[in-house]
Amino acid sequence: MAEKIFNGRELMARVVSKPNIIGIIFFIMIWAISEVFLIGVIVGLFARWTVRKYDRTVINQIAKTSLRTPNTISYDIQENISHDSAYDQLLNYPDNSTMEKGDVFEAYCAVLLDQMAYTIHSINGGGGDGGIDIFASKSDELTSLQILIQCKNYPNSNIPYDVYANLAGNVRRERNHQGIIMTTGGFTAQCMEYEEIDDDMHLINGENIRRLSNRHLNAWNLNDILQRAQKWK
């Protein structure tokens, strides 16, 4: 009887011996790794199929949109991503019509003067304006001046003296009036000589307009300026 008990214990010890336990653990690890690998393969195949299906859907949508509106999307993006200053947008305004670009510059000057504490009464512009594009005024506690403004959008030219003389004549015919000529270009030497001896006339060239714009229109873009100027038309 004692011998049988001993043999049973010896058999149990062999079954649960260290080599057998290591083998079982190794078998379980191999099985687990194979299961994980199989699951990974299945998930990868499913993800690849999903991505391909999504890509086909997106391509089809883009193709349909392009057929409906071939130019609208790119045009809107170009307008919205412009980071140029308002003055640079003015100089690069995409219009070949001199009259149209003149109207844009008049609106720009009106908003700039408005931000400089001038009161804008009207934007005239166009032909037959008598050389006066903008009527404005500026007042303080003692005086009130009426301002006659001429706008010339000629970035590569100097304003000749006859433009100066025409506006100066309008100013002298009225009391408490001053004149301003604003241009994206410059002025001839004769204009600048007469301005130095005439307290009622002021010349603002393109360089000074840029400097004033950086100070007073830094947060504006050209579309906002044109919209603001509509109330003075």
Beta strands, then each sheet from edge to edge (+ up, - down):
strand 1: 119-123
strand 2: 134-139
strand 3: 144-152
strand 4: 158-159
strand 5: 177-183
strand 6: 186-187
strand 7: 201-204
sheet 1: 1+ 2- 3+ 5+ 7+
sheet 2: 4+ 6+
end
